[in-house]
Amino acid sequence: MTLKKAYFLVISILLIDQVSKIYIKTHFFINEEIKVFDWFRIHFIENEGMAWGAVIPGEYGKLVLTLFRLLVVPGIAWWLWDSIKKEQSNYLITAIALILAGAVGNIIDSVFYGVIFNDSYHQVATAFSDDPYGKWFHGEVVDMLYFPFWEGNLPDWLPIWGGKQFSFFNAIFNVADMAISTGVGILIVFNKRAFGK
């Protein structure tokens, strides 16, 4: 894959990610949901931290996470450039491009959204608000894709979780998260082809 094609992939995913996030942010309020199918819903939440809402505790946790992301992205960009220069496998280059696009997509939210938008609680946010909800490097990541394939009570005979309410798959995520997960998945599933050279 050429550098131009890799950049095209990265920019395309970034555009889809940001357009979808800005649309959700400016048309939904927190926890508003639209049922597309029984197994697929658009459900707007904001994520302060990492995957599944994990956060770094403390007053500066969000800032540390955002700065860490900002430090990692140039390394991923260099890895992409170096892999293309060395004519590595298209599996590897595609995976790195997906991971880079996803990382940059979520960084945009973390760095800018806190100073661009007002909050989305009980209202639809507006862009370039006079009353932004946060500050630089403290924005929350917009998530909206929800696939609750199965919800119900687990059988009583099941150890630990028996008789409890359970939902599969209960994560709510965005296009950037999908890109990162797909890229990592390619590296795991197609490991020999990705790193064959």
N, C-alpha and C positions, 0 to 999 in steps of 0.2 A: 504494500500500500504506500502511496506517495504521501508526502507531507501535506500537500494540498487537499487530498481526500480525507486525511485524518483530521485536519482543521475543519473541513466542511462538516464532518460527523460531529465534532465537538461543538461547533457553532449551532448546528441544527438542533442538537439536544438542548443546549442552553436556551435557545429561543423558545422551544416548546415548553421547557421547564418554567421559564420566567413568564411567558404569556399566560400559562395555566395558573400560576401562583397569583399573578396580578389580577387576573379575572376573578378567581375565587376570593381574594382579599377585598376586592371592590364590589362584589355582588352577594357575599354571604356574611353572616355573623358567626361568631364562634359556636360550634356544635350544631350549626344548621346542616341538615342532611337532605339529599335527594336520593330516592331509591331508583336506580336505573334498572336493576334486576334484583331478584331475591339475594343473589350472591355477590352483587356489586353495587356499591353506593358511593356517592360523592359526599364526604363528611368532613367539614372544615374544622381543623384544629391547628394550634400553633405549638411548635416544639421548641423548648428553650435550650435543649441540649443535643445529645447524640441520638443514636437509634433507640427506639422504644422510650424516648423521653428521659434517658439517663442523663444526669447532670453532674458537673463537678461542683461539689458543695463550696459554700463560702461566697463572700461579697464579690470576689474577682473571678469566680469560676467560669462565667460566661465569657469574660474577656480572655482568660487563659485558653479556653477552647477555640475561640475565634482566631487568636494569634497563632495557636498550634496549626490550625487549618491553613492559615496564610503562609506559614513556613513550609508546610508539606507540599502545597500545590506546585511551587517552582521545581521541586524534586521530581514530581510526577511528570511535569511538562518536559523536563530534561530527559527523563527516562523515555518518553514518547519520541522526542527528537533523536536521541541516541539509537533507539531500536529501529527507527526508519533509516537512519544513516547506515547502520550495520546490516540493513536488509533482513531484519528478523521476520519471523512468521507473521502472517496476517492475523492469526489468532491473538498473538501477543499484542500487536499494534492496535487492533480493534478493542481489546480488553483495556489497554492503558488509556485509549481515547475515551472510552465510556467512563472509566473511573475519574479521569481528569474533568470531563464535562459535568459529572455529578458533583464532584468536590467544589468546582467553581460555582455551580448553581446554588448550592447551599451556603457558600461563603457570601454570595451577593445578598441573600436574605439576612445573614448574621451581621454583615457590615452596614448595610444601607437601610433595611426596612424599618428599623427603629426610629430613624430620623425622617423617613419619607411619609409613613402612614400614621394615622391615629389608631387607637385601639379598636378591636372588633367585637367587644363585649356588648351584646344587646343592640348593636348597630352595625351598619356596613361601613367599613373604613373608607376614607378618602385619601387620595394621593396628594402629596405636598401640603399636608395639613399644617395649620398654625399651631396645633396641639399634638405633636408627635408622641407616640407611646413610649419611646425609649431614647437612647442616645447612640452615637457611633459605636460600632463593634458589639452592640448589645441587642441586635434585632432577633426576632424569633423566626424560625423556619416554618413556612407554610406547608402543611400536609393536607391531603384531601382524598387520596385513593384508598378505599376500604373494601376488602373482599371477605365478608363473613360467610365462608362457605357452609359452615355448620354451627348452629347454636343450640344448646340444650343441656339437660342434666346428664352427667356421666353415670353409668351403672353403679349401684351401691357396692358391688363386690370388688370394684377396682381399688387397689391399695392407694392410700394417701388422698387421691382426688375423688374417690367414690361418692356419689350423691351430690356433688357440687356442680354449680352452673359452669359451663365451659363454652368457649367460642373459638372456633378455628376458621379462619385466620384472623386474629384481632388487631394486627398492626395496621396503622394508618400511615401512609407514606406519600411521596411525591415522585415526579419524573426523575429528578436528580438521584433520589435514593434507588430507583429502579435501575438507572444507568450504572451506579456503583455496584449494586448487587449482581447485575448481569455481567459486568466486567470481571468481578471476583469469581463468579460462577464459571466463566470461560476459562480463567486461569486454573481453577480446580479441576473441572471436568475434562478439559482439553490440555492438561498440563504437558503431556509429552509432545503434542503438536505445537503448543505455544512456545515451549523452551527447547524445541528439538535441535536448534542450531547451537 
